[in-house]
Amino acid sequence: MKSAKSPLATTRCGNTEFQWGERTYVMGICNLSPDSFSGDGLGSDIEATVTQAKRMVAGGVDIIDVGGESARPGTAPESINDIDDELQLVIPAIERLAAELPVPISIDTYKSGVAHHALKAGASMINDIWGLKKDPVLAELAAEAGVPIILMSNQRDTPSEDIMPAVISDLERGISVALRAGVPEADIIVDPGVGFGKSLKQNLEIISRLTELKSLNRPILLGTSRKSVIGLVLDLPADQRLEGTAATVAIGITNGADMVRVHDVKQMVRVCQMSDAIIRRRLTND
């Protein structure tokens, strides 16, 4: 890996350039799975999806992440070949969003069959919650299409006692797979995977030690929005975790997050702007 001091190259995604270090970018979550953990699953209601996405754009979102399969703990994953239901949810939505929105669309999937159709429908990023462990063909798709890929560290199959070395090793493996498949380094983003097989203490540790991921010299995505780590600390249901999410976003930016994945876009954009003013000395009205 390169030195952590090396500047990060700009990542191109659709009609957008992510100029890492300039500010914190915001990814808005569009859950189409009806059993989403946060209770915001939109199902096959395309108009509701478009309305939500346009509200996110008005709130200042930089990219929208569309997913059709719940990642909530305890959810049984579908077969990697059984993708018809997922495609029926995500493809019509991506087609509409790509045609009507000024921001790029990401497809949240670990299945190459879903990603292939999503890219054809207009998606311009792949978000893989298994970091190429379930379906390495995703890296080949990203390379062929020239789109960025997010690699997340997922410990659901391999719990670890010493979480930060495990996360870093996992992400290093995923980066190597992506590079061998021809994905340019500038198109690889890493996510430590808050949740996903980690304990409460481990999730808190990841947020507090996020800066250690800078050793990978890749942009860092942090996804804490409404997650159980917040619910366990505050003893609150998913729809009452706004303030807890804001705290994790602000601390995450302090510790090196380059992009945050959130449900409540308007509020988290404001948190990012305030955090960037302090951490990056960036004033939006200069």
N, C-alpha and C positions, 0 to 999 in steps of 0.2 A: 504494500500500500504506500501511497505517497505521504509525505509529511503532512501533518494536520495543519501546518501553516500555509500550505499551498492554497491559493484562491480557487474557489469553486467556479467552474465554467458555467456559463448560462445554459439553462435547459429550455429547449424549444418544445412547446406543446400546442399543437394546432396553431391558432393565430396569436398565441401568447408566448412571451419570454419570461421565464423565472430567473431573475437576476439575483442570485443568492447572496445574502448579506446586506442587500439594500433595504429590505423590509421583510416582515413576516407575511407569508401568503396564507390565504384562508380557503380551505376545501369544504364545501357544503355537502351535507349528507342527504341523499335521496334514497330512502329505504323503500323498496317495492315489496319486500317480503311481508306478508300479513302478520307474521309472528315476530317482528322485530323486537329486540329486548327493550327498546326505549318507548314502545307503544306508538310509533309514528309510521308504521308500515302503510303504504298507500295502495298496495295490491295492483290491480289492473286499471285503476282509475287514472287514465292518461291526463285528463283535464286537471285533476287535482295535482298531479305530478308537475305539469307545466306551470300551474299557478304557484306552487311552492317554489319551484326553481326560479321563476321570475321574481318572486319576493326576495329570494336570496341574492339575485343579481342586483336588485334595488338596494339591498343591504350592504353591498360591496364585496361579494364573494369573488374569488379568482378562478375557481374551477369547481365543478359539481361532480360528485362521485355517486354513480348509480349502481345499486346492487339488488339482486333478486333472490338471494339466499340468506337466511338469518345466520348470524355468527354468534348468537347468544349461547352461553354455556349450557351444555346438555342437549343441544340440538343435534340430531343425528344427521350427518352429512349425506347428501344424495350420492349415488354412484357417479363417478366421473364421466360416464357415458350417458347417464340418464339426465339430459339437460333440456328436454322439451318444455317443461313447465317454466324453467328459469328463462329460456329464450322468449317465451310468450309474454313474460313480464317485462324484460329489459329492452328487447329490440324495438318495439313500437315507441317506447318512452325515449330511447336514445335518438331515434330518427327525428322525433318531434323536437327534442331539446337541441340537438345539433343544428337543426334548421332554423330555430327561432331565437336562440340565445347567443350573445356576443362572447361568452366565455367557453373554454373547452370542457369536454365531458370525459370523465374517467369511468372505466368499467371495473367494478369491484367483483372480481371472480378469481378462483384458483384453477379454472378449467379452460383449457385451450379451445375447446369447442365453443364455449360461450364467448370467449375473448375474440375469436376469429370473426364471428358474426357481428359482435359489438363494434369492432373496428370498421367493418364494412358499412355499418349503420351510421358511423360518424364519431365514434369515440376516438380520443387521441391520447389516452393514457391507460395503462393496465395497473390495477392495484391488487396485488396477490398476497392474501393473508397467510399463505403458507410459504412464502419466500422461495418458490421454485422447488419445494420438497415434494409436493403432490403431483405436479405436472410441469416438468422442465421445458416442455415445448412452448410454454408461454414466452420464454426468453427468445426463442427463434421467431415467434410471431412479432415480438417487439422489435427485434433487429430488422426483420423484413419490412415491417410497416414504418420503421423510423420513428417509433413513439417511445416515450419514457415508461419505465416500469418501477413501481414501488415494491420493495421487498420487505416483508414483515417477519419478525422473529416470533415464532409460534411454539410454545412449549407444551401444548396439549398432549402430544405424543411422547415427549421426553422431558418430564419435570426435572428441574435442577435446583440444587441447594444453593449454589453460588451463582446468582442470577446474572450479574453484569458480564463476567467472562463467558457465560453460556450464550447470552444475547449477541455479544460481539463476535464470537466464533461462528454462530449461526448465520449472522449477516455476512461475515467474510466468505463463508461457503456459498451463499446465494449470489454474492457479487462475482465470485469466480465463475460460477455456472453461467451467469449472464454475459460476462466478458467473453467466455469461450464460445458462446452462441453468436457473438458479434454485436452485442449491445454496446454502444459507445459509453464510456465511463460517465459522460455528462448526462446520459439518459437514465442513470440509476439513482434512485432515492431510497433511503432506508427508514424503517419504522421499528422501534423496539418492541412494539406489540403489547401495550398496556392491556392487562387482562390475559386472555389466551394462555391459560395454564400456569399463571403466576399467582402467588399468594398475595394477600393484602400488603404485607410488609414488603414483598418483592416489588409490587407495583409502585409503592411509595419510594422505594429505593431507586427504581429506574428513573423516576421523575427528578429526584434529587441528584442523581449521578449522570444525568443525560449528557453532560459535557464530555464524558468519556467516549461517547460514540464519535466525537470529532476525529478520533484516531483513524476512522475509516475514510475520512476525507470525502464524504458524500453528504448531500443535503439530508436533513433529518425531518421526518414527518412525525408529529406527535398526535395520537388520537386518544383523548381521555373523556370526550364529551359524554356526560350522563352515565358514565360507566360505574360498575359496582364498587370500585375502589372509593368513589365519592359517596355512594350510598352507604357503604359500611362505616365510613368515618363519620358521616353526618346523620346516619339513620334516617335517610329520606328516600322516597320512591324516585323513579327515573325522571318524572316530570317536575321534580322540585330540586334538581341538582344544578341549576344555573350558576349560582354563586360558587359552588364547589368547582364546577368546570372552569369558571373564570380564574380561580386561584391556580388551578393546574396549568392553564394556558399561560398566565403571566410568569409563573415560576419556570415553566418549560422554555419560554422565550429567553428568560434570564440565563438558563442553562444550555442554550444553543439550538432550540427548535427553529427550523426555517419555514415550516408550514404546519398548520394545525387543522385537524379534521373535526368539524363541529356540526351540531344540529342548529344552534341558535346563532345564525350568522350575524345579524345586525349587532347584537350585544358583543359577540366575540371579536368582530372587526374593531369595535371601540377599544376592547381590552388590548388587542394587538397594537393599535395606534398609540395608545398610552404607553404600553411597554416598549415599543420601538422608540418613542421619544426619549425614554430614559436610557435604554440599553444601547440603541444604535444612534442616538442623538439625531433622530429623524423627525422633523416637524412637517406635517402634511401641508400646512398653509404657509410655508416659507416661500 
